[in-house]
Amino acid sequence: MRILSITAQKPNSTGSGVYLTELVKEFALQGHEQAVVAGIYRDDEVELPDGVEFYPVYFCSERLPYDIVGMSDEMPYKSTRYCDMTPEMVEQFRASFFEVISPLVEQFQPDLILCHHLYLLTAFVRQWFPDKKIYGFCHNTDLRQMQKTDLERTFIAEQIRKLDRIFVPQTAQQDGVVDIYQVDIEKTMIVGMGYNNKIFYVTGEKPKDGVTRIVFAGKIAEKKGVMSLIRSLSLLGKKAPHVQKGALQVYLAGSAGNETEYREIQRLAEECPYEIHFLGRLAQPALAKVYNECDIFTLPSFFDGLPLTVIEALACGDRVVVSDLPGIQAWLGEYAPGADVRYVTMPQMRNTDEPVPESLPEFEERLAKALLQSIHTKERKIADVSKISWEGIAKKVLG
C-alpha cells in the first residue's frame, strides 16, 4: 500500500509529531511505500525510516514568510498562533502546501492519505482530493482550536465531516469530534495511544539513596500546570517539614512554551524549598533514563488528551500524579491495570484550557496532597502496559 502522511507542523516535536513518526515506522516495518509532508524550518533535521520520502514545506521562507503555525498556542519552538492568522497568511499557507502536495499526489498516487489534526490543512486536503481515501487523526488540540478560534471554522467543520474515517485517542475526544464537527459517530474509531517499548522500559532498580525524585516532561508552560506544580511543592515544604530539602529533587524536562512564562517559572523554582533541575528538551532515550532514575512522574496539565508521557513513565516503573483529565481514569484503568496513579481533581476552567485563577489555590492543595501520598508510598508496582503499542494502532488504522 502507498501511504501519504501529512502534518502542518514538525514531525519530530510534540506528542502529535511523535504519533505520526511512530506510525510511519510501523508502516515501514510492514513494507508499505510511504511519503511524508510536514511544515518545518530549513535548518530542521527530520528523522524518518529509510525509504520514506520526505517533502518539506518551509516556513519563514519567501512564499511562507512566518513561523510554523502551531496547534497549541505555545509550542516548544517559534510558532504562529492560528488565531493571529490574516486572510493573506491563510492564502500563503494554502498555496505553499498545495504546491507540494498536489504534484506529490499526482506522482505518488497514494492509496491512503493520513492527515494529523482535524484542522485547517486537513480541511484543505479533503477539499483538494475529493476522490481520495483520507483519514484524519484527532490530537485534542484541534478540538481546542475549534472552540477558541473563529478561523475558517465553518469550512473546516464541513470538510472534516467528509473524511472517510477519524481516529481519536479515547471517548472524551470522540464525543468532542461528534459535537464540534457534527460528525457521524460511525465514522470515528477509538485507537488510544502507543509508546515505544524498545526505549521506555524498566532498566533496573531505582536509586536507593533516600532521595525521592519527581519528574515532569512536557512544555515548561503554565497550561501544563508547571507553575502550579512548583507552588504545590512550596506548600508541601510548609505542610510536610519532615520531607526535608535534600530528600526531594524535581526534574523538569522540556522546552519553554513562552519566554515570559518560562522566566516566571524559573523565578518560582528559585524560591521553592526543593531543588528543581531544568533539563531542557530530551531525546527519547535520555528521557527514558530520567524516568528510570525517578520515582514519581507528574503532569498537572489543564488540557490534554491521552498524554504519551504518562504511558512512557509508567513503562519505566514510575508512580504517577496527574490531573483528572476527561476520560483518563477509564482508559488507564483498562490499558494500564495495576498502575500506581493518583488523579488530582481539576480546577474550574474557562475557554477550554484556562484555569479560573481563584480556583488554583485549592487545586494546588490537592496536588500537594497527592504528591505527598505518592512520596510516602514505598511499594513499587510495575504497571502492565502490554496492551498499548504503536503496532496495535497501525493495525487498527489500516483495518
C-alpha positions in Angstrom: 0.0 0.0 0.0 1.1 3.5 -0.7 0.5 5.8 2.3 0.9 9.6 2.4 1.1 11.2 5.9 0.6 14.9 6.3 1.0 17.4 9.1 1.3 21.2 9.1 3.9 21.2 11.8 7.2 19.5 12.7 7.0 15.7 12.7 9.7 15.3 15.4 8.3 17.6 18.1 5.3 17.4 20.4 3.0 14.4 21.0 1.3 14.5 17.6 4.7 14.6 15.9 5.8 11.5 17.8 2.5 9.9 16.9 3.0 10.5 13.2 6.6 9.3 13.2 5.9 6.2 15.2 3.1 5.2 12.9 5.4 5.8 9.9 7.9 3.4 11.5 5.3 0.7 12.0 4.1 1.0 8.4 7.7 0.8 7.2 8.1 -2.4 9.1 5.1 -3.8 7.4 6.6 -3.0 4.0 4.3 -0.2 2.9 5.6 2.5 0.5 5.4 5.9 2.2 5.8 9.7 1.8 5.5 12.4 4.4 4.7 16.1 4.1 5.4 18.4 7.1 5.9 22.0 7.9 9.5 22.7 9.1 12.3 25.3 9.1 15.2 25.0 6.6 17.7 24.1 9.4 15.5 21.3 10.9 16.6 17.7 10.8 13.8 15.2 10.3 14.4 11.5 11.1 12.3 9.0 9.2 12.9 5.3 8.3 15.0 4.6 5.3 12.9 4.5 2.1 10.3 7.0 3.4 10.3 10.1 1.1 10.1 13.4 2.9 8.5 16.5 1.3 9.0 19.7 3.4 7.0 22.8 3.3 9.3 25.6 4.6 8.0 28.3 6.9 10.0 31.5 7.3 10.5 31.4 3.5 9.7 33.7 0.7 6.4 32.0 -0.1 5.5 31.4 3.6 7.1 34.3 5.5 6.1 33.5 9.1 6.7 30.9 11.8 5.2 27.5 11.8 1.6 27.6 12.8 1.2 25.5 16.0 -1.9 23.6 17.1 -1.1 24.8 20.7 -0.9 28.5 21.3 2.5 27.9 22.9 4.8 25.4 21.1 8.2 24.2 22.1 9.7 26.2 19.1 9.0 29.5 17.5 5.5 29.5 16.2 2.5 31.4 14.9 -1.0 31.1 16.5 -3.9 30.3 14.3 -5.9 33.0 15.9 -3.4 35.6 14.6 -3.6 34.5 11.0 -4.9 37.1 8.5 -6.6 36.1 5.2 -3.3 36.8 3.4 -1.5 34.4 5.7 -4.2 31.7 5.2 -3.7 32.1 1.4 0.1 31.8 1.7 -0.4 28.7 3.9 -2.9 27.1 1.4 -0.8 27.9 -1.6 2.5 26.7 -0.1 1.1 23.3 1.0 -0.8 22.9 -2.3 2.4 23.4 -4.3 4.0 20.5 -2.5 1.1 18.1 -2.0 -0.7 18.4 -5.4 2.2 17.2 -7.6 3.1 14.6 -5.0 -0.4 13.1 -5.0 -0.3 13.0 -8.8 3.1 11.3 -8.9 2.9 9.1 -5.8 -0.8 8.1 -6.2 -1.3 7.2 -2.6 -3.9 4.5 -1.7 -4.4 6.3 1.6 -3.8 9.8 2.9 -3.4 10.2 6.7 -3.8 13.8 8.0 -2.9 14.7 11.5 -5.1 17.3 13.3 -8.7 17.9 12.3 -7.9 21.4 11.4 -7.1 23.8 8.5 -4.6 21.7 6.5 -6.7 18.6 6.8 -9.7 20.5 5.6 -7.7 21.8 2.5 -6.5 18.3 1.7 -10.1 16.9 1.8 -11.2 19.7 -0.5 -8.4 19.3 -2.9 -8.7 15.5 -3.3 -12.4 14.6 -3.0 -11.9 11.2 -4.7 -9.0 10.0 -2.4 -9.4 7.9 0.7 -8.5 10.3 3.5 -8.4 9.5 7.2 -7.9 12.2 10.0 -6.3 12.0 13.4 -7.7 14.0 16.3 -4.9 15.1 18.7 -7.1 17.0 21.1 -5.5 20.4 20.4 -7.6 20.6 17.2 -10.8 20.5 19.4 -9.4 23.3 21.4 -8.7 25.4 18.3 -12.2 24.9 17.0 -13.6 26.0 20.3 -11.4 29.0 20.8 -10.6 30.3 17.3 -13.0 31.6 14.6 -10.5 31.0 11.8 -12.4 29.2 8.9 -14.4 27.3 11.4 -17.4 26.6 9.1 -15.2 25.5 6.2 -13.1 23.3 8.5 -16.1 21.5 10.0 -17.7 21.0 6.6 -14.5 19.3 5.2 -13.8 17.3 8.4 -17.3 15.7 8.1 -16.3 14.5 4.6 -13.3 12.5 5.8 -13.6 8.7 5.3 -12.6 7.9 8.9 -11.5 9.8 12.0 -9.3 8.3 14.7 -9.5 9.6 18.3 -7.4 8.7 21.4 -10.4 7.9 23.7 -14.1 8.5 24.4 -13.7 12.2 25.5 -12.2 13.1 22.1 -14.8 11.0 20.3 -17.6 13.0 22.0 -15.8 16.2 21.1 -15.5 15.3 17.4 -19.1 14.4 17.2 -20.2 17.6 19.0 -17.9 20.1 17.4 -17.7 18.9 13.8 -21.2 17.2 13.7 -19.5 14.0 12.5 -21.4 10.8 12.3 -20.1 8.7 15.2 -19.9 5.7 12.9 -17.0 7.4 11.1 -14.9 7.6 14.3 -12.7 5.0 15.9 -11.0 5.0 19.3 -7.4 3.9 18.9 -5.8 5.0 22.1 -2.1 5.9 22.4 1.1 4.0 21.8 4.6 4.1 23.2 8.0 2.8 22.1 8.6 -0.3 24.3 12.1 -0.6 22.9 13.1 2.7 24.6 10.7 3.0 27.5 11.0 0.0 29.9 12.3 -0.8 33.4 16.1 -1.0 33.3 16.7 -1.9 36.9 16.3 -0.8 40.5 15.6 2.8 41.4 18.4 4.6 43.2 18.4 3.7 46.9 19.9 6.8 48.4 16.9 8.1 50.4 16.1 10.8 47.8 12.6 10.9 46.2 12.9 12.1 42.6 9.9 13.7 40.8 9.9 14.3 37.1 7.7 16.4 34.8 8.0 16.1 31.0 6.3 18.4 28.5 6.3 22.1 27.6 7.5 24.2 30.5 4.4 26.3 30.5 1.6 27.5 32.7 -1.1 25.5 30.9 0.8 22.3 31.5 0.5 23.1 35.2 4.2 23.8 35.8 3.6 26.9 37.9 1.0 25.1 40.0 3.4 22.2 40.4 6.1 24.5 41.8 3.7 26.3 44.1 2.4 22.9 45.3 5.9 21.9 46.2 6.3 25.1 48.2 3.0 24.1 50.0 4.4 20.7 50.6 7.5 22.1 52.2 5.3 24.0 54.7 2.9 21.2 55.4 5.4 18.3 55.5 8.6 19.7 57.1 9.7 16.0 57.6 10.2 15.9 53.8 13.5 17.7 54.1 15.1 19.7 51.3 17.8 17.2 50.5 15.3 14.3 50.4 13.3 15.6 47.4 14.6 16.5 44.0 12.5 17.7 41.0 13.3 17.5 37.3 11.6 19.4 34.5 12.2 18.0 31.1 11.0 20.1 28.1 11.4 23.3 26.2 9.9 26.7 27.0 6.5 27.4 25.7 6.6 31.1 26.3 9.7 33.0 27.3 7.8 35.3 29.8 6.2 32.3 31.5 9.5 30.5 31.5 11.2 33.3 33.3 8.4 33.4 35.9 8.7 29.6 36.3 12.4 29.9 36.9 11.8 32.6 39.5 9.3 30.3 41.3 11.8 27.5 41.1 14.4 29.6 42.8 12.0 30.3 45.7 11.0 26.7 46.0 12.3 24.9 49.1 13.3 21.9 47.0 16.0 21.6 44.3 14.5 22.0 40.8 16.5 21.0 37.7 15.7 22.3 34.2 16.8 19.6 31.8 15.7 21.1 28.5 14.2 19.1 25.7 15.5 15.5 25.8 15.7 12.8 23.1 13.6 9.8 23.9 16.5 7.6 25.2 17.7 10.3 27.5 14.1 10.9 28.8 13.7 7.1 29.4 16.9 7.2 31.5 15.5 10.1 33.6 12.2 8.2 34.1 14.2 5.2 35.3 16.1 7.3 37.8 13.0 9.0 39.2 10.2 7.6 41.4 7.3 9.8 40.5 6.1 11.3 37.3 3.7 14.2 37.5 1.6 16.0 34.9 -0.7 18.6 36.4 -1.9 19.8 33.0 -5.0 21.8 32.4 -5.7 20.3 28.9 -4.5 17.1 27.4 -5.9 14.0 25.6 -4.1 10.9 26.5 -0.6 12.2 27.4 2.0 9.9 25.9 4.4 10.9 28.7 2.2 9.2 31.3 2.4 5.9 29.5 6.2 6.2 29.0 6.7 6.9 32.6 4.6 4.0 33.8 6.5 1.7 31.4 9.7 2.8 33.3 8.2 1.9 36.6 7.3 5.4 37.9 4.3 6.2 40.2 2.2 8.9 38.6 0.3 12.0 39.8 -1.8 13.5 37.1 -4.7 15.9 36.6 -8.0 14.1 36.3 -8.3 14.8 32.6 -11.5 13.8 30.8 -11.5 10.0 30.2 -8.0 9.3 31.5 -9.1 7.2 34.5 -11.2 4.8 32.5 -8.5 4.5 29.8 -5.6 3.9 32.1 -7.7 1.5 34.2 -8.3 -0.6 31.1 -4.9 -0.3 29.4 -2.5 0.0 32.4 -4.0 -2.2 35.1 -2.2 -2.1 38.4 -0.7 1.3 37.8 0.0 3.4 40.8 -1.8 6.6 39.6 -3.2 9.4 41.7 -5.7 11.7 39.9 -6.0 15.3 41.0 -9.4 17.0 40.5 -9.0 19.8 38.0 -9.5 23.5 38.9 -12.5 25.3 37.5 -11.8 26.0 33.8 -12.8 28.6 31.2 -12.1 28.8 27.4 -11.3 25.0 27.5 -7.7 25.3 28.8 -7.5 28.3 31.1 -8.0 27.7 34.9 -10.0 30.2 36.8 -7.3 31.9 38.9 -9.4 31.8 42.1 -9.6 28.0 41.8 -5.9 27.4 41.6 -5.0 27.5 45.3 -7.4 24.6 46.1 -6.1 22.7 43.0 -2.5 23.2 44.3 -3.5 22.0 47.7 -4.9 18.8 46.2 -1.8 18.4 44.1 0.5 18.8 47.1 -1.6 16.2 49.0 -1.4 13.7 46.1 2.4 14.2 45.7 2.9 13.7 49.4 0.9 10.5 49.3 3.0 9.2 46.4 6.2 10.2 48.2 5.2 8.1 51.2 4.4 5.1 49.0 7.5 2.9 49.0 6.0 -0.2 47.3 6.9 -0.3 43.6 4.1 -1.5 41.3 5.0 -2.2 37.7 2.0 -1.4 35.5 1.0 -3.8 32.8 1.1 -1.7 29.6 1.5 -4.6 27.3 -1.8 -3.8 25.5 -0.5 -0.4 24.4 1.6 -0.3 21.3 2.1 1.5 18.0 1.9 -1.8 16.2 -1.7 -2.2 17.5 -2.7 1.3 16.5 -1.2 0.8 13.0 -3.2 -2.4 12.5 -6.4 -0.5 13.6 -5.7 2.4 11.1 -5.2 0.1 8.2 -8.2 -2.0 9.2 
